[in-house]
Amino acid sequence: MRRPGWIPHIPISPSVKRDVALISAFFLFNLFFFGSWFKISEVPAKPWTVLVWLYALGMLLPLAWRVRAPLVVFGIEWALTVLAWPIEPLYSLYIPVVGVPVALHAVAAHCSKKTSLLVLLASAVPVGLDASLSFRIYDNFSFQIQSFVANTIILVVATVGAWALGRATLANRQHVEELERERETVREAVAAERSRIARELHDIVSHAVTAIVLQAAGAARIAHTNFAQVTQSLAHIEATGKQAMAELRRLLGVLEASNPDATGFDELGPQPGLTDLALLLSSLQDTGMPVTVHVEGTPRSLDPSIDLAAYRIAQEGLTNVLKHAGMNSHPQLRMVWETNSLRIQIDNDINVAAANRGQALSVGRGLVGLRARAHAAGGRLHAGPHHNGGYRLTATLPLPDTAHRGTRKATVARASGDGRGNQGMVSA
């Protein structure tokens, strides 16, 4: 049926419709089981009968706010039920027994167990008054006792049942919320693992592809003049490709290790670390880009996560120099071992204005991945133009106080010092 144009459209939310339906159902249920009907023809002679029904319906309206303010709604239902007891016409037509159990259910479903138990205890007052109405309705003492016992059992079961159902609702909701939190934790862990794997793949492939492309380009330029150098470049390309494939197999092995059906990955290779830095510098030298290394302080053993982060930062930082500056650059790698941190600094002498020369070899995720890797290890990273016209990358990684303080074999270079730290200059 089409709504007339003169009637304004008032949007009604589903929650309001649900509350109206529930309150109407509660009223009719209470009226059917704990009330009596009267004829419309009796209203002129007994006008207070309409007031009784209005009072009965009005005292159920606060139940619409039972979720938002369960304690307040219970207090209102408790007070209205107790105040209605002295009204003889009201109890002769309508015994208000629904409001208190419904409000009690809301309290049990949204409040603490201690609060709900106190409210359950307070419900004994209106329940007792409703049950004692038998002594006002019947004149026969036997009927009074029988009705009182029956009403007491019904009302107690309904009240305790409402409380128990509310507690079960609360427990179920808390269980669902816990499952949602666990699911969110799993999603965050999966996202973090995907990000970690993406950084690993980027660092592995970026370094290998950059070295291979530059060496192949160099070999192509001298193919007709220096065949021996071409042969050496091809050997370097093969070695770099094999190294990249070995790292990719290791990474895939780590992924497959989580699969109980996986086979062939029982012995996974170790994660790369600073001990592999010499091999990295050697591969960069093979491309024609020497790296000057400066080590300060006493190298020490690192946690695996810090060790991997340090190696990847050095690898990607030097690879970025190779991408953007080419083989004519002379980067400097400085590693400073301090009491509580390891500082990795990479300087190159390229003019920042010419930094777009390596865009063809870049996927635009290098610095983003390095910052994420440094932050994941609890450190920080900064990269930008330097005052000398070049470019500087600085990463600081924390060294836990519990880390082993013993001296280990220097990764790149060592030189004797005066007791305040080892310093050395090496050209790889």
Order of alpha helices (4+ residues) and beta strands (2+ residues): alpha-alpha-alpha-alpha-alpha-alpha-alpha-alpha-alpha-alpha-alpha-beta-alpha-beta-beta-alpha-beta-beta-beta
